[in-house]
Amino acid sequence: MYFPYLYGRKNELLALRDVSADIQKLNITPVIEPAMAQPNGLVTCVQRLQDVGSSLDLIFNPSQGQFGAGIPGTWRQPIDELIAAADVVKPTFQIVSDADAAALPTFLQRFAGRSVGVVLRQPRISARDLASLLKGRDALVLVHTSANPRTYLRDLPTDLCVGVAASFDEQARNADFGDAEWFTADHLNFVTDGRPGFSDFGPLPTTFSLSGGPAGAVAIHLTHKAEDGTLWVQHFVSDTTDRDEGDVVSKIAEAVAKIAAEVTGDPDKFVETPGLRMFLENRVLDLGSSKRQQLVHHFHTVADALSSQPADSGAVDLD
């Protein structure tokens, strides 16, 4: 199972809605840590997933983005109602502070009888104590790189714990992205490792930022499978890189022209996905839609990589 870790940005939620009809056979269970305090888009997305019977992990106590100063009641009430009504939602508790660790038993009691999740952003609870609290529960623990994942992955039962990998190599400027880069082999190894799945942020930054500005260069990041089965991400950057030159539409067109040339030169490189088609048909005209279709392409590419593995495939030797 693939657990993409998302911040509930508008276009992430739209991408999930785009793939909702196929999400179960894509072997995707999204993990959403909301960063925007306006709940409507999240509620609509969850309702769409509920309609198709697809589960998701929803963080109950977000702290990123607009939740840095606390959780407003205008978000808390509709989300509490959503969690109570939508059985596809796995309530998930995030541990950042000692206070969070102390509040975990109360959270588990509140959702007794339900499948639950725990996200570790800091190592504020020992693996032994966490395993004891979750004993007998249908639960999943997701561990960020900031929480000393090696300890939890070693000491917790393997079928309980998944690391959230920072697979995407972020750059300060889009113009700095270069050639294709190795992305992950976790989809090849998690079964052999005894894990329930694997997790990463997709072709997106690992942190959430409320800041932004006019685009200098436009970059489109498309994942593809290499001959050894590992996943890579190729970057297509506009020729125009100065924010005072050109506009977003023309810069996207420059990047898409490079995608079209790559597809023509190597037709089998990329999985033919709805996201890729949107780019090649020049139907992506803004940055938000670009992120949306990059994710749609990524979800389908990961699903293809999972479905094409032999049943008895073992770990990939990367030495």
Secondary structure, DSSP 8 states (H G I E B T S, - for coil): -EEEEE---HHHHHHHHHHGGGTTTTTB--EE----S--HHHHHHHHHHHHTT--EEEESS--SGGGTT---HHHHHHHHHHHHH-TTEEEEEEE-SHHHHHHHHHHHHHTTTS-EEEEESS--S-HHHHHHHHTTS-EEEEEEGGG-HHHHHHHS-TTTEEEEE--S---SSGGG--S-EEEE-HHHHTTTTT-S-EEE--SS-SS--S-----SS-EEEEEEE-TTS-EEEEEEE-S---TTSS-HHHHHHHHHHHHHHHHHH-TTSS---HHHHHHHTT---SHHHHHHHHHHHHHHHHHHHHHTS-TT-------
